[in-house]
Amino acid sequence: RIIRLHRRIKKLSAFELLGVAPDADKGAIRRAFAIASKELHPDRYFGKNLGSFKPKLAAIFARLTEAVQEIEDGQKGKR
């Protein structure tokens, strides 16, 4: 999953990356981020030899964080 996601990360919209609908509320966005974080946060694999996966995980998590911020900023503009 990490390799597939890393290959597509630049093509996915913030909503696609988090797996939420464009009209999702703040709670749904936060839940989606929490679920993704549990699996994809680099610290989850602390002490394990990740090899080439470590930079991929870091890039994916950085993009997840940006996606949440992007969505929340967009929602602030609609208010």
Phi, psi and omega in degrees: 000321182297315181295314180299316181294318180297322179294326185260359191302324182282340181271339184277140173284168179301320181292318179295320180298318179276345180074036179237158178285152178302338179260018181295146178277172184300322180297318180294323179293316179297319179296316179298319178295318180298317179296314179295322180297321180300327181268325192250000179288130181302329180291342178299331184256025181304133177085357179257146179280104183268345180057233183286351180282336184300309178294330178294315178298318180297318180293319179296314181294321177298318179292323176300315179297316178297321181297316179298314180297318179299314180294314181296321177295321178294323179289327178295324181291335181279344183285000000 
